[in-house]
Amino acid sequence: MKRENITLNINGIDHELTVEPGEFLLDVLREKLNYTGTKKGCDGTGECGTCTVLMDGEAVYSCLILAMDAVGKEIVTIENLSEGTTLHPIQKAFLECGAVQCGFCTPGMIMTAKALLDENPKPTEEEIKDAMRGNLCRCTGYVKIVEAIKQASRVE
């Protein structure tokens, strides 16, 4: 297969790199660009949400997006949410509400919550649960995650 030179806009920065035609965005983010906040959980089946990033403002599973399909899109990862040591309100709410257990799923949860709150700043509990349906956590009962998103919706 022929390798392709592409440019990806990640967190407002253009990255020029060479990719294989079947290479997924998740692998490029983690292995070639060192954006390791985006996690690899289900190994490309789109079942866990740990790899969630924003693509043109929409929450997507980066394990299901070919890197070449992300050309011309604006990709935002968890690394772009805080400003230096100042946490984004969603990150702060997750910490304050105890919504972080082992932390593995947290970046994907936060990115999904960000997409939700950007689209719907004051979601109901049912809307939060519906938006978070594709993000799995093996450590919590999701109650604190929902509480954190509610809290962040009052701050943002």
C-alpha positions as CSV (number, residue, x, y, z in Angstrom):
1,M,0.0,0.0,0.0
2,K,1.2,3.5,-0.8
3,R,2.0,5.8,2.1
4,E,0.5,9.3,1.9
5,N,1.7,12.6,3.1
6,I,-1.1,14.4,5.0
7,T,-1.6,17.4,7.2
8,L,-3.8,17.0,10.3
9,N,-4.9,20.0,12.4
10,I,-4.7,18.8,16.0
11,N,-5.5,21.3,18.7
12,G,-5.0,24.2,16.3
13,I,-1.6,23.0,15.1
14,D,-1.0,21.6,11.7
15,H,1.0,18.4,11.7
16,E,2.6,17.1,8.5
17,L,3.2,13.4,8.5
18,T,3.2,10.2,6.5
19,V,0.5,7.6,7.1
20,E,-0.5,4.2,5.7
21,P,-3.9,4.2,4.0
22,G,-5.5,2.0,6.7
23,E,-4.0,3.9,9.7
24,F,-6.5,5.1,12.2
25,L,-6.6,8.5,13.8
26,L,-6.2,7.1,17.3
27,D,-2.9,5.4,16.4
28,V,-1.6,8.5,14.6
29,L,-2.5,10.7,17.6
30,R,-0.8,8.3,20.1
31,E,2.1,6.8,18.2
32,K,3.2,9.5,15.8
33,L,2.1,12.8,17.5
34,N,2.4,11.8,21.2
35,Y,-1.2,12.9,22.1
36,T,-1.4,10.0,24.6
37,G,-4.4,11.5,26.6
38,T,-6.6,9.8,24.0
39,K,-6.8,6.2,25.2
40,K,-7.0,2.9,23.3
41,G,-9.5,0.6,25.0
42,C,-11.5,-1.6,22.8
43,D,-8.8,-1.9,20.1
44,G,-10.8,-0.4,17.3
45,T,-14.3,-1.7,17.7
46,G,-15.9,1.6,18.8
47,E,-17.4,0.1,21.9
48,C,-15.8,1.9,24.9
49,G,-15.4,5.6,24.1
50,T,-12.0,6.0,25.6
51,C,-10.6,7.3,22.3
52,T,-13.2,10.1,21.9
53,V,-11.9,13.3,20.4
54,L,-13.8,16.2,18.9
55,M,-13.8,16.4,15.1
56,D,-15.3,19.7,13.9
57,G,-17.0,20.0,17.3
58,E,-18.6,16.5,17.2
59,A,-17.5,13.7,19.6
60,V,-16.1,10.8,17.5
61,Y,-14.3,7.6,18.2
62,S,-10.8,8.1,16.9
63,C,-10.4,4.3,16.7
64,L,-12.9,4.2,13.9
65,I,-11.7,7.3,11.8
66,L,-9.0,6.8,9.3
67,A,-6.3,9.4,9.6
68,M,-6.7,10.3,6.0
69,D,-10.4,11.0,6.6
70,A,-9.5,13.6,9.2
71,V,-7.6,15.8,6.7
72,G,-9.2,19.2,6.6
73,K,-11.0,18.7,9.9
74,E,-10.4,20.4,13.2
75,I,-9.4,17.7,15.8
76,V,-9.4,18.6,19.5
77,T,-8.0,16.2,22.1
78,I,-8.1,16.2,25.9
79,E,-4.6,17.9,25.9
80,N,-6.2,21.1,24.5
81,L,-8.9,21.6,27.2
82,S,-6.8,23.1,30.0
83,E,-4.9,26.3,29.7
84,G,-1.6,25.7,31.4
85,T,-2.4,24.6,34.9
86,T,-6.0,26.0,34.7
87,L,-8.4,23.2,34.2
88,H,-11.4,23.4,31.9
89,P,-14.7,23.6,34.0
90,I,-15.5,20.0,32.9
91,Q,-12.2,18.7,34.1
92,K,-12.6,20.6,37.4
93,A,-16.1,19.3,37.9
94,F,-14.9,15.7,37.3
95,L,-12.3,16.1,40.0
96,E,-14.6,17.9,42.5
97,C,-17.4,15.4,42.1
98,G,-15.1,12.3,42.4
99,A,-16.0,11.2,38.8
100,V,-12.4,10.1,38.3
101,Q,-11.6,6.6,39.5
102,C,-8.7,4.9,37.7
103,G,-8.8,7.7,35.1
104,F,-8.5,5.5,32.0
105,C,-12.0,6.4,30.6
106,T,-11.9,10.0,31.9
107,P,-10.5,11.7,28.8
108,G,-13.1,10.2,26.5
109,M,-15.8,11.0,29.1
110,I,-14.7,14.6,29.3
111,M,-14.5,15.0,25.5
112,T,-18.0,13.6,25.1
113,A,-19.3,15.8,27.8
114,K,-17.7,18.8,26.1
115,A,-19.4,18.1,22.9
116,L,-22.7,17.7,24.7
117,L,-22.3,21.0,26.6
118,D,-21.1,22.9,23.6
119,E,-24.3,21.8,21.8
120,N,-26.7,21.9,24.8
121,P,-25.3,24.0,27.7
122,K,-28.1,23.0,30.1
123,P,-28.9,19.3,29.4
124,T,-31.3,17.4,31.5
125,E,-30.1,14.3,33.4
126,E,-31.7,12.1,30.7
127,E,-29.9,14.0,27.9
128,I,-26.6,13.6,29.8
129,K,-27.1,9.9,30.2
130,D,-28.1,9.6,26.5
131,A,-25.0,11.5,25.4
132,M,-22.7,9.4,27.6
133,R,-24.2,6.1,26.5
134,G,-21.2,5.2,24.3
135,N,-18.6,5.8,27.0
136,L,-17.9,2.8,29.3
137,C,-16.4,3.0,32.8
138,R,-15.5,-0.1,34.7
139,C,-14.8,1.7,38.0
140,T,-17.9,3.8,38.7
141,G,-21.7,3.5,38.7
142,Y,-21.8,6.6,36.5
143,V,-23.6,8.7,39.1
144,K,-20.6,10.9,39.9
145,I,-20.0,11.3,36.1
146,V,-23.5,12.6,35.6
147,E,-23.2,14.8,38.7
148,A,-19.9,16.3,37.3
149,I,-21.5,17.1,33.9
150,K,-24.5,18.7,35.7
151,Q,-22.0,20.8,37.7
152,A,-20.1,21.8,34.7
153,S,-23.3,22.8,32.9
154,R,-23.9,25.3,35.7
155,V,-20.4,26.8,35.3
156,E,-19.9,27.0,31.6
